[in-house]
Amino acid sequence: EEEIADRFRKMLKMGMPEGAVVQKMAVEGVSQKIQDAVLAGGEDAAPEATSHGGLSAEEEEIADRFRKMLKMGMPEGAVVQKMAVEGVSQKIQDAVLAGGEDAAPEATSHGGLSAEEEEIADR
C-alpha cells in the first residue's frame, strides 16, 4: 500500500493538480484508505479521514447532489470522476460513497422513485 501511495505523492510533489491525482487513483481503483493517506500527506492521516465525521450543512448539500446521481443509477465510477473534476473534498467523497444517512435504500426499497425524485421529475 505504501508503494502505491508513494507513487501518487510524487505526482502531487511534482505539481500535478490534486483533482487530477484523485481522478487517476479512482481510475486505477486505489482504495479509499490509500487515497485519504495520499491527500492528507502521510500514512497516519487515513484513520481520521475514514471515520466519516459529520458533514457541515454546506458539505451535506454538496454530498446530496452526488447521492442523487447514484440514486438515479449513475455508475459509481462516473460519480467519483465528476466529484474529482469538480474538486470535491475527500471527506465529502467518502460520505457520498459510504451512502450517507439517506442514500439508496429509500429509492430501492419499493423499486420506484423516492418522493424527492418524483418531485424533481414533476418539474
Residue frames as a rotation matrix with the C-alpha (Angstrom) as fourth column:
GLU 1
0.567 0.823 0.000 0.00
0.823 -0.567 0.000 0.00
0.000 0.000 -1.000 0.00
GLU 2
0.433 -0.470 -0.770 2.78
0.202 -0.781 0.591 2.39
-0.879 -0.411 -0.243 0.87
GLU 3
-0.637 -0.684 0.355 4.40
0.467 0.024 0.884 1.87
-0.613 0.729 0.304 -2.55
ILE 4
-0.110 0.704 0.701 1.15
0.958 -0.113 0.263 2.79
0.264 0.701 -0.662 -4.26
ALA 5
0.775 0.432 -0.462 0.66
0.580 -0.776 0.247 5.84
-0.252 -0.459 -0.852 -2.06
ASP 6
-0.015 -0.881 -0.474 4.25
0.302 -0.456 0.837 7.00
-0.953 -0.130 0.273 -2.67
ARG 7
-0.574 -0.168 0.801 3.67
0.807 0.050 0.589 6.94
-0.139 0.984 0.107 -6.42
PHE 8
0.318 0.797 0.514 0.75
0.807 -0.512 0.295 9.35
0.498 0.320 -0.806 -6.11
ARG 9
0.673 -0.173 -0.719 2.50
0.468 -0.653 0.595 11.51
-0.573 -0.737 -0.358 -3.51
LYS 10
-0.446 -0.891 0.079 5.29
0.574 -0.218 0.789 12.03
-0.686 0.397 0.609 -6.05
MET 11
-0.245 0.442 0.863 2.71
0.890 -0.251 0.381 13.24
0.385 0.861 -0.332 -8.57
LEU 12
0.800 0.576 -0.169 1.50
0.587 -0.690 0.423 15.84
0.127 -0.437 -0.890 -6.06
LYS 13
0.319 -0.774 -0.547 5.07
0.420 -0.402 0.814 16.90
-0.849 -0.489 0.197 -5.25
MET 14
-0.597 -0.550 0.584 5.71
0.738 -0.091 0.669 17.40
-0.315 0.830 0.460 -8.97
GLY 15
-0.829 0.278 -0.485 2.88
-0.262 -0.960 -0.102 19.94
-0.494 0.042 0.869 -9.02
MET 16
-0.784 0.620 -0.045 0.16
0.277 0.413 0.868 17.82
0.556 0.667 -0.495 -10.56
PRO 17
-0.399 0.696 0.596 -3.27
-0.752 -0.621 0.221 19.20
0.524 -0.360 0.772 -9.54
GLU 18
-0.758 0.120 0.641 -4.90
-0.482 0.560 -0.674 17.35
-0.439 -0.820 -0.366 -6.65
GLY 19
0.293 0.955 -0.039 -8.04
-0.686 0.181 -0.705 16.72
-0.666 0.233 0.708 -8.72
ALA 20
0.351 -0.236 -0.906 -6.01
-0.828 0.373 -0.418 15.02
0.437 0.897 -0.065 -11.43
VAL 21
-0.752 -0.659 -0.006 -4.28
-0.553 0.636 -0.539 12.78
0.359 -0.402 -0.842 -8.89
VAL 22
-0.430 0.694 0.578 -7.63
-0.522 0.331 -0.786 11.89
-0.737 -0.639 0.220 -7.29
GLN 23
0.546 0.658 -0.520 -9.05
-0.792 0.201 -0.577 11.03
-0.275 0.726 0.630 -10.70
LYS 24
-0.085 -0.683 -0.725 -6.02
-0.759 0.516 -0.397 8.89
0.646 0.517 -0.562 -11.56
MET 25
-0.880 -0.220 0.422 -6.35
-0.464 0.595 -0.656 7.00
-0.106 -0.773 -0.626 -8.26
ALA 26
-0.014 0.964 0.267 -10.07
-0.605 0.205 -0.770 6.47
-0.796 -0.172 0.580 -8.86
VAL 27
0.498 0.164 -0.852 -9.47
-0.856 0.253 -0.451 5.19
0.141 0.954 0.266 -12.40
GLU 28
-0.366 -0.759 -0.538 -6.83
-0.572 0.640 -0.514 2.77
0.734 0.120 -0.668 -11.12
GLY 29
0.490 0.698 -0.523 -9.11
-0.010 0.604 0.797 1.51
0.872 -0.385 0.303 -8.37
VAL 30
-0.657 -0.754 -0.010 -6.92
0.070 -0.048 -0.996 2.67
0.751 -0.655 0.084 -5.50
SER 31
-0.086 0.647 -0.758 -8.61
0.911 0.360 0.203 2.04
0.404 -0.673 -0.620 -2.14
GLN 32
0.669 0.466 0.580 -10.18
0.211 -0.866 0.453 4.93
0.713 -0.180 -0.677 -0.28
LYS 33
0.850 -0.394 -0.348 -7.75
0.386 0.017 0.922 4.42
-0.358 -0.919 0.166 2.60
ILE 34
-0.138 -0.949 0.282 -4.77
0.923 -0.020 0.384 4.97
-0.359 0.314 0.879 0.32
GLN 35
0.023 0.216 0.976 -6.42
0.673 -0.725 0.145 7.96
0.739 0.654 -0.163 -1.38
ASP 36
0.928 0.368 0.051 -7.02
0.192 -0.592 0.783 9.56
0.319 -0.717 -0.620 2.02
ALA 37
0.523 -0.806 -0.277 -3.41
0.588 0.106 0.802 8.98
-0.617 -0.582 0.530 3.05
VAL 38
-0.271 -0.627 0.730 -2.07
0.960 -0.236 0.154 10.50
0.076 0.742 0.666 -0.16
LEU 39
0.198 0.444 0.874 -4.27
0.458 -0.830 0.318 13.58
0.867 0.337 -0.368 0.06
ALA 40
0.985 0.145 -0.093 -3.55
0.142 -0.372 0.917 14.08
0.099 -0.917 -0.387 3.75
GLY 41
0.519 -0.849 0.096 0.16
-0.667 -0.473 -0.576 13.90
0.534 0.235 -0.812 3.05
GLY 42
-0.557 -0.770 0.311 1.03
-0.806 0.411 -0.426 10.88
0.200 -0.488 -0.850 5.14
GLU 43
-0.550 0.296 -0.781 0.15
0.031 0.942 0.335 7.37
0.835 0.160 -0.527 6.16
ASP 44
-0.861 0.173 -0.478 -1.06
0.505 0.182 -0.844 8.34
-0.059 -0.968 -0.244 9.64
ALA 45
-0.801 0.565 -0.199 -3.88
-0.547 -0.825 -0.141 10.51
-0.244 -0.004 0.970 8.28
ALA 46
-0.696 0.527 -0.487 -6.03
-0.223 0.486 0.845 7.73
0.682 0.697 -0.221 6.89
PRO 47
-0.615 0.527 -0.586 -7.82
0.760 0.594 -0.264 6.56
0.209 -0.608 -0.766 10.05
GLU 48
-0.640 0.356 -0.681 -9.04
0.164 -0.803 -0.573 10.07
-0.751 -0.478 0.455 10.79
ALA 49
-0.726 0.294 -0.622 -10.29
-0.662 -0.543 0.516 10.68
-0.186 0.787 0.588 7.30
THR 50
-0.683 0.464 -0.564 -12.20
-0.095 0.710 0.698 7.44
0.724 0.530 -0.441 7.07
SER 51
-0.887 0.356 -0.295 -14.11
0.394 0.247 -0.885 7.98
-0.242 -0.901 -0.359 10.30
HIS 52
-0.437 0.738 0.515 -16.79
0.589 -0.199 0.783 9.88
0.680 0.645 -0.348 8.29
GLY 53
-0.742 0.155 -0.652 -17.23
0.496 -0.528 -0.690 12.63
-0.451 -0.835 0.315 10.83
GLY 54
0.275 0.960 -0.056 -20.33
0.696 -0.239 -0.677 14.74
-0.663 0.148 -0.734 10.37
LEU 55
-0.476 -0.329 0.815 -20.52
0.833 -0.465 0.298 17.00
0.281 0.822 0.496 7.37
SER 56
-0.797 0.233 -0.557 -21.37
0.052 -0.893 -0.447 20.66
-0.601 -0.385 0.700 7.70
ALA 57
0.256 0.967 -0.012 -24.65
0.156 -0.054 -0.986 21.85
-0.954 0.251 -0.165 6.20
GLU 58
0.364 -0.189 -0.912 -22.77
-0.824 -0.522 -0.220 23.16
-0.434 0.832 -0.346 3.16
GLU 59
-0.728 -0.680 -0.091 -20.85
-0.660 0.659 0.360 19.89
-0.185 0.322 -0.928 2.71
GLU 60
-0.507 0.631 0.587 -24.08
0.211 0.752 -0.625 17.92
-0.836 -0.193 -0.514 3.14
GLU 61
0.483 0.686 -0.544 -25.67
-0.320 -0.440 -0.839 19.97
-0.815 0.579 0.007 0.36
ILE 62
-0.080 -0.622 -0.779 -22.79
-0.993 -0.017 0.115 19.14
-0.085 0.783 -0.616 -1.98
ALA 63
-0.886 -0.285 0.367 -22.88
-0.310 0.951 -0.010 15.46
-0.346 -0.122 -0.930 -0.99
ASP 64
-0.093 0.949 0.302 -26.63
0.017 0.305 -0.952 15.25
-0.996 -0.083 -0.044 -1.56
ARG 65
0.370 0.184 -0.911 -26.19
-0.827 -0.382 -0.413 16.35
-0.424 0.905 0.011 -5.17
PHE 66
-0.478 -0.647 -0.594 -23.89
-0.834 0.547 0.076 13.41
0.275 0.531 -0.801 -5.84
ARG 67
-0.776 0.300 0.555 -26.01
-0.122 0.792 -0.599 10.98
-0.619 -0.532 -0.578 -3.79
LYS 68
0.279 0.930 -0.240 -28.90
-0.424 -0.105 -0.900 11.83
-0.862 0.353 0.365 -6.09
MET 69
0.046 -0.347 -0.937 -26.76
-0.994 0.076 -0.077 10.90
0.098 0.935 -0.341 -9.09
LEU 70
-0.912 -0.409 0.027 -26.10
-0.408 0.898 -0.165 7.49
0.043 -0.161 -0.986 -7.53
LYS 71
-0.425 0.839 0.341 -29.80
-0.109 0.326 -0.939 7.05
-0.899 -0.436 -0.047 -6.68
MET 72
0.442 0.623 -0.645 -30.70
-0.671 -0.247 -0.699 7.74
-0.595 0.742 0.309 -10.28
GLY 73
0.853 -0.055 0.519 -28.47
0.226 0.936 -0.271 4.87
-0.470 0.349 0.811 -11.39
MET 74
0.714 -0.681 -0.166 -25.37
-0.589 -0.455 -0.668 6.75
0.379 0.575 -0.725 -12.49
PRO 75
0.578 -0.545 -0.607 -22.34
0.467 0.831 -0.302 4.41
0.669 -0.109 0.735 -12.23
GLU 76
0.832 -0.269 -0.486 -20.25
0.427 -0.250 0.869 4.96
-0.355 -0.930 -0.093 -9.11
GLY 77
-0.138 -0.968 0.211 -17.10
0.893 -0.030 0.449 5.48
-0.429 0.251 0.868 -11.17
ALA 78
-0.140 0.172 0.975 -18.76
0.717 -0.662 0.220 8.29
0.683 0.730 -0.031 -13.13
VAL 79
0.868 0.485 0.104 -19.87
0.253 -0.614 0.748 9.99
0.427 -0.623 -0.656 -9.91
VAL 80
0.509 -0.774 -0.378 -16.35
0.618 0.022 0.786 9.67
-0.600 -0.633 0.489 -8.44
GLN 81
-0.370 -0.666 0.648 -14.89
0.929 -0.270 0.253 11.19
0.006 0.695 0.719 -11.59
LYS 82
0.268 0.568 0.778 -17.42
0.505 -0.771 0.388 14.04
0.820 0.289 -0.494 -11.54
MET 83
0.952 0.059 -0.301 -16.57
0.301 -0.369 0.879 14.78
-0.060 -0.928 -0.369 -7.89
ALA 84
0.125 -0.989 -0.077 -12.84
0.793 0.053 0.607 14.73
-0.597 -0.137 0.791 -8.68
VAL 85
-0.296 -0.199 0.934 -13.23
0.859 -0.484 0.169 17.05
0.419 0.852 0.314 -11.65
GLU 86
0.505 0.599 0.621 -15.25
0.250 -0.790 0.559 19.49
0.826 -0.127 -0.549 -9.53
GLY 87
-0.452 -0.828 0.331 -12.63
-0.137 -0.302 -0.943 19.38
0.881 -0.472 0.023 -6.76
VAL 88
0.645 0.728 0.232 -14.97
-0.408 0.071 0.910 17.94
0.647 -0.682 0.343 -4.12
SER 89
-0.100 -0.730 0.676 -13.10
-0.985 -0.024 -0.171 17.27
0.141 -0.683 -0.717 -0.87
GLN 90
-0.669 -0.263 -0.696 -12.17
-0.249 0.961 -0.124 13.72
0.701 0.090 -0.708 0.03
LYS 91
-0.923 0.356 0.143 -14.33
-0.092 0.156 -0.983 13.93
-0.373 -0.921 -0.111 3.16
ILE 92
-0.066 0.941 -0.333 -17.43
-0.804 -0.248 -0.540 14.60
-0.591 0.232 0.773 1.05
GLN 93
-0.142 -0.043 -0.989 -16.48
-0.830 0.550 0.095 11.92
0.540 0.834 -0.113 -1.48
ASP 94
-0.948 -0.251 -0.198 -16.16
-0.097 0.816 -0.569 9.40
0.304 -0.520 -0.798 1.35
ALA 95
-0.631 0.766 0.123 -19.58
-0.287 -0.084 -0.954 10.34
-0.721 -0.637 0.273 2.70
VAL 96
0.088 0.662 -0.744 -21.20
-0.978 -0.085 -0.192 10.01
-0.190 0.744 0.640 -0.73
LEU 97
-0.271 -0.275 -0.923 -19.61
-0.623 0.780 -0.050 6.62
0.734 0.562 -0.382 -1.42
ALA 98
-0.998 -0.045 0.041 -20.44
-0.060 0.575 -0.816 5.35
0.013 -0.817 -0.577 2.07
GLY 99
-0.451 0.892 0.024 -24.05
0.722 0.348 0.598 6.04
0.525 0.287 -0.801 1.23
GLY 100
-0.789 0.140 0.598 -24.66
-0.333 -0.916 -0.225 8.76
0.516 -0.377 0.769 3.78
GLU 101
-0.813 0.469 0.344 -27.68
-0.298 0.173 -0.939 8.78
-0.500 -0.866 -0.001 6.01
ASP 102
0.139 0.986 0.092 -30.38
-0.261 0.126 -0.957 8.52
-0.955 0.109 0.275 3.36
ALA 103
-0.650 -0.562 -0.511 -28.74
-0.580 -0.067 0.812 7.20
-0.490 0.825 -0.282 0.23
ALA 104
-0.789 0.205 -0.579 -30.12
-0.482 0.378 0.790 4.34
0.381 0.903 -0.199 -1.81
PRO 105
-0.908 0.419 0.011 -32.45
0.363 0.800 -0.478 2.32
-0.209 -0.430 -0.878 0.47
GLU 106
-0.288 0.854 -0.433 -35.34
-0.124 -0.482 -0.867 4.74
-0.949 -0.196 0.245 0.09
ALA 107
-0.101 0.226 -0.969 -35.21
-0.956 -0.291 0.032 4.57
-0.274 0.930 0.245 -3.70
THR 108
-0.632 -0.239 -0.737 -34.67
-0.566 0.793 0.227 0.84
0.530 0.561 -0.636 -3.96
SER 109
-0.853 0.282 0.439 -36.99
-0.252 0.514 -0.820 -0.33
-0.456 -0.810 -0.367 -1.20
HIS 110
0.116 0.965 0.237 -40.03
-0.031 0.242 -0.970 -0.19
-0.993 0.106 0.058 -3.45
GLY 111
-0.229 -0.323 0.918 -38.34
0.802 0.472 0.366 -0.20
-0.552 0.820 0.150 -6.84
GLY 112
0.552 0.493 0.673 -39.74
0.789 -0.570 -0.229 3.20
0.271 0.657 -0.704 -7.87
LEU 113
-0.232 -0.585 0.777 -38.78
0.252 -0.808 -0.533 6.79
0.939 0.072 0.335 -7.37
SER 114
-0.580 0.022 -0.814 -38.47
0.806 -0.126 -0.578 8.33
-0.116 -0.992 0.055 -3.95
ALA 115
0.524 0.809 -0.268 -40.77
0.776 -0.583 -0.241 11.23
-0.351 -0.081 -0.933 -3.10
GLU 116
0.186 -0.560 -0.807 -37.88
-0.069 -0.827 0.558 13.61
-0.980 -0.049 -0.193 -3.64
GLU 117
-0.818 -0.512 0.260 -37.05
0.178 0.204 0.963 12.10
-0.546 0.834 -0.076 -7.05
GLU 118
-0.167 0.841 0.514 -40.71
0.984 0.177 0.030 12.25
-0.066 0.511 -0.857 -8.10
GLU 119
0.584 0.330 -0.742 -40.81
0.406 -0.910 -0.084 15.92
-0.703 -0.253 -0.665 -7.13
ILE 120
-0.336 -0.799 -0.499 -37.77
-0.215 -0.451 0.866 16.57
-0.917 0.399 -0.020 -9.32
ALA 121
-0.811 0.030 0.584 -39.26
0.510 0.526 0.681 14.59
-0.286 0.850 -0.442 -12.20
ASP 122
0.168 0.984 0.051 -42.51
0.938 -0.144 -0.316 16.55
-0.303 0.101 -0.948 -12.00
ARG 123
0.000 -0.228 -0.974 -40.75
0.137 -0.965 0.225 19.87
-0.991 -0.134 0.031 -12.62
